[in-house]
């Protein structure tokens, strides 16, 4: 028997999910880092976590959920994303739990016929939840971006240093205009490299306030070539449960092919690993360039995830078939 417990604030959720997130901190990196950031921002604003960053009001009350079976935590999820279609994010959980999440959203009025909704996260839980939502509201599901979570696990055959001209430095608050522009450009470039229309896969949702906090925390790095020109950006999350997640990783088109991304990500990954911190990142499975680069550096796959959109006119195609509702293959 599965029981769900919903939380409307990040602190109590973290207290309940702490052991589960800590047991597999790489797998739980998105939930852990997003929730911890929301906890800190809520404390600073005194808002209890009910608004988006920088005070932008969301069309729903953000929540977190813990799924238990016989008293043991068997899965967690959240709905906190401040960008359309405001997707649910699920970590692995039993199918019964994923279906219960969908049914609870319908009962609470968070999903209704004719609306457009999202479910992201680990397979197969995300797909099971989305399929149940589609059945409940009479909609269909479109399968969007496929991502793969990797962890830095270099073997003896990995090169000790990736060569590239120039070197890295921390970005400062003076770099905010460039950092803001490149964070936005990353989303467009990633979609184009994956063969998708710009804006169809990645959602640019970093606010100026978030970027300022990143810069103040020292989590954004720039690569300068031998002339001093800035040619690349990489960022990472603060450590959470002993894990850092790298991203975004962006090189403008005119500077690609010079090894800047490999050198930056390789250097950051080794530095964290040498300090006892585990390192992970996500790749877009449709982007062969990034997948090849990270494999050569020493990243190994952990789990596949997917972004799904549910709506009245959405169709999901998988293996030549159509997925509609909970009982589809």
MOKAFEN-V258566 format. One record per residue. N is the residue number from 1. SS is DSSP state (H for helix, E for strand, - for the rest). Layout:
n={N & N}
ss={SS & SS}
This chain:
n={1 & 2 & 3 & 4 & 5 & 6 & 7 & 8 & 9 & 10 & 11 & 12 & 13 & 14 & 15 & 16 & 17 & 18 & 19 & 20 & 21 & 22 & 23 & 24 & 25 & 26 & 27 & 28 & 29 & 30 & 31 & 32 & 33 & 34 & 35 & 36 & 37 & 38 & 39 & 40 & 41 & 42 & 43 & 44 & 45 & 46 & 47 & 48 & 49 & 50 & 51 & 52 & 53 & 54 & 55 & 56 & 57 & 58 & 59 & 60 & 61 & 62 & 63 & 64 & 65 & 66 & 67 & 68 & 69 & 70 & 71 & 72 & 73 & 74 & 75 & 76 & 77 & 78 & 79 & 80 & 81 & 82 & 83 & 84 & 85 & 86 & 87 & 88 & 89 & 90 & 91 & 92 & 93 & 94 & 95 & 96 & 97 & 98 & 99 & 100 & 101 & 102 & 103 & 104 & 105 & 106 & 107 & 108 & 109 & 110 & 111 & 112 & 113 & 114 & 115 & 116 & 117 & 118 & 119 & 120 & 121 & 122 & 123 & 124 & 125 & 126 & 127 & 128 & 129 & 130 & 131 & 132 & 133 & 134 & 135 & 136 & 137 & 138 & 139 & 140 & 141 & 142 & 143 & 144 & 145 & 146 & 147 & 148 & 149 & 150 & 151 & 152 & 153 & 154 & 155 & 156 & 157 & 158 & 159 & 160 & 161 & 162 & 163 & 164 & 165 & 166 & 167 & 168 & 169 & 170 & 171 & 172 & 173 & 174 & 175 & 176 & 177 & 178 & 179 & 180 & 181 & 182 & 183 & 184 & 185 & 186 & 187 & 188 & 189 & 190 & 191 & 192 & 193 & 194 & 195 & 196 & 197 & 198 & 199 & 200 & 201 & 202 & 203 & 204 & 205 & 206 & 207 & 208 & 209 & 210 & 211 & 212 & 213 & 214 & 215 & 216 & 217 & 218 & 219 & 220 & 221 & 222 & 223 & 224 & 225 & 226 & 227 & 228 & 229 & 230 & 231 & 232 & 233 & 234 & 235 & 236 & 237 & 238 & 239 & 240 & 241 & 242 & 243 & 244 & 245 & 246 & 247 & 248 & 249 & 250 & 251 & 252 & 253 & 254 & 255 & 256 & 257 & 258 & 259 & 260 & 261 & 262 & 263 & 264 & 265 & 266 & 267 & 268 & 269 & 270 & 271 & 272 & 273 & 274 & 275 & 276 & 277 & 278 & 279 & 280 & 281 & 282 & 283 & 284 & 285 & 286 & 287 & 288 & 289 & 290 & 291 & 292 & 293 & 294 & 295 & 296 & 297 & 298 & 299 & 300 & 301 & 302 & 303 & 304 & 305 & 306 & 307 & 308 & 309 & 310 & 311 & 312 & 313 & 314 & 315 & 316 & 317 & 318 & 319 & 320 & 321 & 322 & 323 & 324 & 325 & 326 & 327 & 328 & 329}
ss={- & E & E & E & E & E & E & - & - & H & H & H & H & H & H & H & H & H & H & H & H & H & H & - & - & - & - & - & H & H & H & H & H & H & H & H & H & H & H & H & H & H & H & H & H & - & - & - & - & - & - & - & H & H & H & - & - & - & - & - & - & - & E & E & E & E & E & E & E & - & - & E & E & E & E & E & E & E & E & - & - & - & - & - & - & - & - & E & E & E & - & - & - & - & H & H & H & H & H & H & H & H & H & H & H & H & H & - & - & - & - & - & - & - & - & - & E & E & E & E & E & E & - & - & H & H & H & H & H & H & H & H & H & H & H & H & H & - & - & E & E & E & E & E & E & E & E & E & E & E & E & E & - & - & - & - & - & - & - & - & - & - & - & - & - & - & E & E & E & E & - & - & H & H & H & H & H & H & H & H & H & H & H & H & H & H & H & H & H & H & H & H & H & - & - & - & - & - & - & - & - & - & - & - & - & - & - & H & H & H & H & H & H & H & H & H & H & - & - & E & E & E & E & E & - & - & - & - & - & E & E & E & E & E & E & E & - & - & - & E & - & - & E & E & E & E & E & E & E & E & - & - & H & H & H & - & - & - & - & H & H & H & H & H & H & H & H & H & H & H & H & H & H & H & - & - & - & E & E & E & E & E & E & E & - & - & - & H & H & H & H & H & H & H & H & H & H & - & E & E & E & E & E & E & E & E & E & E & E & E & E & - & - & - & - & E & E & E & - & - & E & E & E & - & - & - & - & - & -}
